Amino acid sequence: MKLTIFIMDEKSSLEQVVELEQYFIDTLKPNLNVDLIASSSGYHDPMSIEARERLRKQRGIPVYVYNSEDFTLLYVFDSKQHMYDSIFIIIL
């Protein structure tokens, strides 16, 4: 992964910011962007369930839950966060 910070002039207009964002979307063709159209609204439609599942599997480390008596596999969660959310664990 590579992080590039692009610093714009503080007098840049919102239109210029959106234009630059669209340039980067078109040039870099990011595969994790939900919305490939830059807009000034800051709003995009919620991510689809399919996209969430795909990202969870790409980013997460699976968690295997076994029966403690005979060590049979009970369930496989896609990630720790998926496990926390599924069985309502709160991490403080």
C-alpha positions as CSV (number, residue, x, y, z in Angstrom):
1,M,0.0,0.0,0.0
2,K,1.2,3.5,-0.8
3,L,0.0,6.7,0.9
4,T,0.2,9.9,-1.1
5,I,-0.9,13.2,0.5
6,F,-1.9,15.8,-2.0
7,I,-2.0,19.3,-0.4
8,M,-4.3,21.8,-2.3
9,D,-4.2,25.6,-2.0
10,E,-6.4,26.7,0.9
11,K,-8.2,29.0,-1.6
12,S,-9.3,26.0,-3.8
13,S,-13.0,25.9,-4.5
14,L,-15.2,22.9,-3.8
15,E,-15.5,22.3,-7.5
16,Q,-11.7,22.1,-7.8
17,V,-11.6,19.5,-4.9
18,V,-14.3,17.4,-6.6
19,E,-12.5,17.6,-9.9
20,L,-9.3,16.4,-8.4
21,E,-11.1,13.6,-6.6
22,Q,-12.6,12.5,-9.9
23,Y,-9.2,12.6,-11.5
24,F,-7.8,10.3,-8.9
25,I,-10.7,7.9,-9.1
26,D,-10.4,7.8,-12.9
27,T,-6.6,7.5,-12.8
28,L,-6.1,5.0,-10.0
29,K,-9.2,3.0,-10.6
30,P,-9.5,1.9,-6.9
31,N,-11.3,-1.4,-6.4
32,L,-12.6,-0.6,-2.9
33,N,-14.5,2.6,-3.8
34,V,-18.2,2.2,-3.5
35,D,-19.0,5.3,-5.6
36,L,-16.8,5.9,-8.6
37,I,-18.3,9.4,-9.2
38,A,-16.9,12.2,-7.2
39,S,-19.5,14.6,-5.8
40,S,-19.6,17.5,-3.5
41,S,-22.4,16.1,-1.4
42,G,-20.3,13.7,0.6
43,Y,-23.1,11.2,0.5
44,H,-23.1,7.8,-1.2
45,D,-25.5,4.9,-1.2
46,P,-24.9,2.4,1.5
47,M,-22.6,-0.5,0.6
48,S,-24.4,-3.6,-0.7
49,I,-24.4,-6.8,1.5
50,E,-22.4,-8.5,-1.2
51,A,-19.7,-5.8,-1.2
52,R,-19.5,-6.0,2.6
53,E,-19.1,-9.7,2.6
54,R,-16.4,-9.5,-0.1
55,L,-14.4,-6.8,1.9
56,R,-14.8,-8.8,5.1
57,K,-13.3,-11.8,3.5
58,Q,-10.5,-9.8,1.9
59,R,-9.5,-7.9,5.1
60,G,-10.4,-10.2,7.9
61,I,-8.6,-13.1,9.5
62,P,-11.0,-16.0,10.1
63,V,-11.9,-17.0,13.6
64,Y,-12.6,-20.6,14.2
65,V,-14.9,-21.6,17.1
66,Y,-14.5,-25.2,18.5
67,N,-16.4,-27.3,21.0
68,S,-14.1,-27.4,24.1
69,E,-15.1,-31.0,24.9
70,D,-14.3,-32.8,21.6
71,F,-12.7,-30.0,19.6
72,T,-15.3,-30.2,16.8
73,L,-15.5,-27.1,14.6
74,L,-18.7,-25.2,15.5
75,Y,-18.5,-22.1,13.3
76,V,-16.1,-20.0,11.2
77,F,-16.4,-16.2,11.4
78,D,-14.9,-14.2,8.5
79,S,-13.2,-11.8,11.0
80,K,-13.0,-10.9,14.7
81,Q,-15.3,-7.9,14.0
82,H,-17.8,-10.2,12.3
83,M,-17.7,-12.4,15.4
84,Y,-18.1,-9.5,17.8
85,D,-21.1,-8.1,15.8
86,S,-22.7,-11.6,15.4
87,I,-22.7,-12.5,19.0
88,F,-22.9,-9.0,20.4
89,I,-19.5,-8.8,22.1
90,I,-18.6,-5.3,23.2
91,I,-14.9,-4.5,23.4
92,L,-14.1,-1.7,25.9
